[in-house]
């Protein structure tokens, strides 16, 4: 769980350093992380924050193993390939997941 929280804190720092990029990706993104638990990334206006336990209805839920998420973050695993291989499951608005992917950049 600590590794995921550290990973997400790094992502939050990166996202909040470019608040103008967050406006188009506003929403609640739920992460169901095997080995870490359930978290929500909430993007409102020009700010992103992480909450647990989940508090709001998500626009999309992303189910992934912690190891796969780490590999996607470092570029070792392509998110589209991970999805096609069944290593990532999405529930909800897929277009929002694609917006989030561009922010992970």
N, C-alpha and C positions, 0 to 999 in steps of 0.2 A: 504494500500500500504506500509506503514512504517513497519508493522509487517513482510511482505514478504521480504522486503529489509534487515531487521535485520536477518531474518532466512537465507537468501542467503549469507549475509556477514559472518555469522558463518560457513556456509558450505564452502565458499571460503577460510576462514582461515584454516579449517580442510584439504581441498584439497591441498592448497599450502604448507602446512606443510609436505606433502608427495609427492613431485613433481615426483618422480620415478613412482608412480602409475598412473599418468596422461597420460603418453606417449601412452598407448594402447587405451585410450578413446578420442583421439583428435577429435575435431569436434565442430559444432555449435548446441547447444540444445536450442530449443525455448520453453519457458513456457508461455502458455496462461492461466493465473490465473484468474478465476472468482473472482471478488472482489479486484483484485490488478493490473491487466493490463498484458501487454506482455513484456517479458524480454528474453534475450538470455544469456546463459552461454556458453562462448567460451573457449575451452580448446585447447591451442596451445603449443606444446612441453611439457615443464614441468611447465606451468603456466595456471591458470584458472582466468577468469574475467567475470564480469557481465555487460551487456550493455542494455540500453533502450534509445530510441526505437530500435527494432530489426534492425540490419544493414546488416546481411549476410543471405544467404540461409541456413536454418537449415538442418541437417541430419535427425533430428526427431523433431516433435512438440508434446509436452505433454500438454494436456488440463486437468485441474483439479481445483477444488475449493480450495481456500486458507485453509479452515479448514481441508480438506482431506490431503493436502500437509503437514500441520503441524502434523497431526496424523501419517502420514507415517514417518516423520522425527523423531518423538519421539518413534516410534515403536508400537504405539497404533493401527495402521492400516497396515496390510500387503499389499505391493504394488501389488502383484499378485492377491490377493483377491479383492482389490479396482478395478483393471482392469477388472476382471471377473464380478464384480457387476456393471460395467459401470460408476464407479466414476472417472475413469481415462481413457482418450482416447489418442491413439497414432496415429500419422500420419508420415509416412516415414520409416526409417530403424529401425526396432524393435531391431535388434541386438545391435545397438548403445544405445538404451534405457536400455538394459540389462547391458551393460558396465557401464552406468551411475549409475544404481541401485547398482552395487557392490561398487562404490565409495562412495555412500551415507552410505553404510555399517552401 
